C-alpha cells in the first residue's frame, strides 16, 4: 500500500492536495477493521496521537486539519502487523548474558494487568481502552466527576479516615442505589481498586512506627512491634518532622531504580518503546522568611505565619566539596522520637543527619538542590490568589479545612469557624476576600 501521502500532512497547503485526501480515505477504509462498538477508532492525527478515540467523521476532519503523525507509517494500532519486532527494541542495555527474547521482554509492566505473552500493540490498545472507560461520567449527565476521579477520591477518603473495606462497600452500595440508573459506581472496594490497578495507579499502604523509627515495609513487613523502640505497630502516628527520611525510603529506592535501570515507556506519537530514566531535579524550598534581611518587618509577624517570630539567619553559601567533607563526618544517626532516644546532636558544624537524598548517585553533584518552581510562582500562585479573593470553588486555598488548621495552630482567631446551635458553620470573611460588589467590579475590569 502506498503511504507516501503521509509526508504531505506536515503543511497546510499539502494537506489540501488530492493525493493527501485520497490517502486519508484509504486509511479510513483500512481502519474500519478495528472499529469499536461505539463506531470509533483511535485517531492518528498530530493532536490525538493514537490516544483519543473518535468517530470516523471526526478522524477525517482531524487528519485534514492537523495532519497525520509523520512517523506512523505502520498502522499497528489499526490492525496492520509490524514487519519486525526487532526494530522497536532500541538500544536497551542488558547485563551479562541477558538476551532480549522478542517483544515479550518489553512488556514487563505488571500494572497494566497484561500477561507476558501479550504483544505490545495489544497491551497499549487495552490500556487506552481502560483509560477511556475510566474517563466516562459516573452517571449520565454528571459533569463534575469521571469514574477515575470518583474512584481516586473515594479511596483517598478511605485511607485518610481509616475506613474499613466493609464501610466503603456499604457506602458504594448506597450510592449505587440512589444515583441515577446506568451509573458506573463500583460495587465494592475490590472493584474500585481493580480500576486503579489496571491503569497503573494502585497504591500500597505502609504502616509506620508511632515514634517514626522505621516503616513496617520489606524486612519489617511482618512485624507487630517496632524493632527499635518496641512500640506496637497499630498505634496511630501523627507526624514526621525531621524524621521524614524514614518515610522517604520507598521513594528513594524507586528513584534509584528509575535512574539505574529506567522503565520501558511507550511513545504514543511514534508508536515505539524506549527506556526512560528518571532523576529528581530539585525539592521545594521552605522557611522562606529566614532569607529576608534581619530588619525586615515580615520577620516580626507571627500571627500571619506559623505563630512564631523568624529569628533564623539565611543559609551560608558553602562550596559543595566542603559540604561533602562535613557530611562525611556525621555518624551515629538514630531516627525516632522514643523517650530513650536523646535529642540528635549537631555535628561539624551544623548537621544532625545526612539527607536520604544523598543516596541518589547524582544528588551530591547538583549545585542547586532546592529552588522555587517558576511554574508555581507564575501560574499556580496567581490562580490561588485570585481564587481566594474571588472565592472560586476549587481554586481557593481558603477552605473550611484551612480554617480548622488555623484553630489547631492557635493562630488568627478572627478567622476560626464558629458553630451554630444546629451544627452548621459560619465562616468569617477574611480581609483578603472580596465582597460581592467588589467581585462585580473585578469582573467588569477584566
DANORUR-V538385 format. One record per backbone hydrogen bond with DSSP energy under -0.5 kcal/mol. NH is the residue of the N-H (numbers start at 1). CO is the residue of the C=O. E is the energy in kcal/mol with one decimal. If there is no record, write none. Layout:
BEGIN
{{NH;CO;E} {NH;CO;E}}
END
This chain:
BEGIN
{{6;3;-1.7} {7;4;-1.1} {8;5;-1.3} {9;6;-1.5} {10;7;-0.9} {11;8;-0.9} {15;11;-1.5} {16;12;-0.8} {17;14;-1.5} {21;17;-2.1} {22;18;-2.5} {23;19;-1.9} {24;20;-2.2} {25;21;-2.0} {26;22;-2.2} {27;23;-2.1} {28;24;-2.4} {29;25;-2.1} {30;26;-1.9} {31;27;-2.7} {32;28;-0.8} {32;29;-0.6} {33;30;-1.2} {34;31;-1.9} {35;32;-1.1} {36;40;-2.3} {39;36;-2.0} {41;54;-2.5} {43;52;-2.6} {44;42;-0.5} {46;67;-2.2} {49;45;-2.6} {50;43;-2.9} {51;48;-1.8} {52;48;-0.7} {54;41;-2.7} {56;39;-0.7} {59;55;-2.5} {60;56;-2.4} {61;57;-2.1} {62;58;-3.0} {63;59;-2.6} {64;60;-1.8} {65;61;-2.4} {66;62;-3.6} {67;62;-0.9} {67;63;-0.6} {69;44;-2.3} {72;69;-1.8} {73;71;-2.0} {75;73;-0.6} {76;74;-2.6} {78;75;-1.4} {79;76;-1.0} {80;75;-2.4} {87;84;-0.8} {88;85;-1.9} {89;86;-1.3} {92;90;-1.0} {93;91;-0.5} {98;95;-2.3} {101;99;-0.7} {102;100;-1.3} {105;102;-1.3} {106;103;-1.6} {107;103;-0.9} {107;104;-0.6} {108;106;-1.7} {110;108;-0.8} {112;109;-0.9} {113;110;-2.4} {118;115;-1.6} {123;119;-2.2} {124;120;-2.6} {125;121;-2.5} {126;122;-2.6} {127;123;-2.5} {128;124;-2.7} {129;125;-2.3} {130;126;-2.5} {131;127;-2.6} {132;128;-2.7} {133;129;-2.7} {134;130;-2.2} {135;131;-1.0} {136;133;-1.5} {138;145;-1.8} {142;139;-2.5} {147;136;-2.7} {148;134;-2.8} {150;146;-2.4} {151;147;-2.5} {152;148;-2.4} {153;149;-2.2} {154;150;-2.2} {155;151;-2.4} {156;152;-1.9} {157;153;-2.3} {158;154;-1.9} {159;155;-2.1} {160;156;-2.6} {161;157;-2.4} {162;159;-0.7} {163;158;-2.2} {168;164;-1.9} {169;165;-2.5} {170;166;-2.1} {171;167;-2.0} {172;168;-2.7} {173;169;-2.2} {174;170;-2.0} {175;171;-2.6} {176;172;-2.3} {177;173;-1.7} {178;174;-1.6} {179;175;-2.0} {183;180;-0.7} {184;138;-3.4} {192;188;-2.0} {193;189;-2.7} {194;190;-2.0} {195;191;-1.6} {196;192;-1.3} {197;193;-2.7} {198;194;-2.5} {199;195;-0.9} {200;111;-0.8} {200;197;-1.3} {201;196;-3.6} {206;204;-0.6} {207;216;-0.5} {209;214;-2.5} {212;209;-2.2} {216;207;-2.8} {217;215;-1.8} {220;217;-2.1} {221;218;-1.7} {223;220;-1.5} {226;231;-2.7} {230;226;-1.5} {233;224;-2.8} {235;232;-1.1} {243;240;-1.7} {244;241;-1.0} {246;243;-1.7} {247;243;-0.6} {247;244;-0.6} {248;244;-1.3} {249;245;-0.5} {249;246;-0.7} {252;248;-2.8} {253;249;-2.2} {254;250;-1.9} {255;251;-2.6} {256;252;-2.4} {257;253;-1.8} {258;254;-2.5} {259;255;-1.6} {260;256;-2.7} {261;257;-2.4} {262;257;-1.3} {263;276;-2.6} {265;274;-3.0} {267;265;-0.5} {267;272;-3.3} {268;266;-0.8} {270;267;-0.7} {271;267;-2.3} {272;267;-1.0} {273;88;-0.5} {274;265;-2.5} {276;263;-2.6} {276;274;-0.8} {278;258;-1.1} {281;279;-0.6} {283;369;-2.5} {286;284;-0.5} {290;287;-1.2} {291;288;-1.6} {292;289;-1.7} {296;293;-2.0} {299;296;-1.4} {300;296;-0.5} {300;297;-0.8} {301;298;-0.8} {305;302;-1.4} {307;302;-2.6} {310;299;-2.6} {311;309;-0.8} {318;316;-1.0} {323;319;-2.0} {324;320;-2.5} {325;321;-1.8} {326;322;-2.1} {327;323;-2.8} {328;324;-1.8} {329;325;-0.6} {329;326;-1.1} {330;327;-1.4} {331;329;-0.6} {337;211;-2.6} {341;338;-2.4} {342;340;-0.9} {347;351;-3.6} {351;347;-2.3} {355;353;-0.6} {358;355;-1.9} {359;356;-1.9} {360;357;-1.8} {363;360;-1.4} {364;360;-0.6} {365;362;-0.7} {366;363;-1.5} {369;367;-0.5} {371;283;-1.9} {377;373;-1.7} {378;374;-2.9} {379;375;-2.7} {380;375;-1.2} {381;376;-3.0} {383;379;-2.6} {384;380;-2.6} {385;381;-2.4} {386;382;-2.4} {387;383;-2.5} {388;384;-2.4} {389;385;-2.3} {390;386;-2.6} {391;387;-1.1} {392;387;-1.9} {395;392;-1.8} {396;392;-1.6} {399;397;-1.9} {403;399;-1.9} {404;400;-2.1} {405;401;-2.1} {406;402;-1.6} {407;403;-1.5} {408;404;-2.2} {409;405;-2.1} {410;407;-0.8} {411;406;-2.3} {415;412;-2.1} {416;413;-1.6} {418;426;-2.0} {420;424;-3.2} {423;420;-2.1} {426;418;-2.6} {428;426;-0.7} {433;430;-1.1} {434;389;-2.8} {439;435;-2.5} {440;436;-1.8} {441;437;-1.7} {442;438;-2.0} {443;439;-2.2} {444;440;-1.8} {445;441;-2.0} {446;442;-2.4}}
END
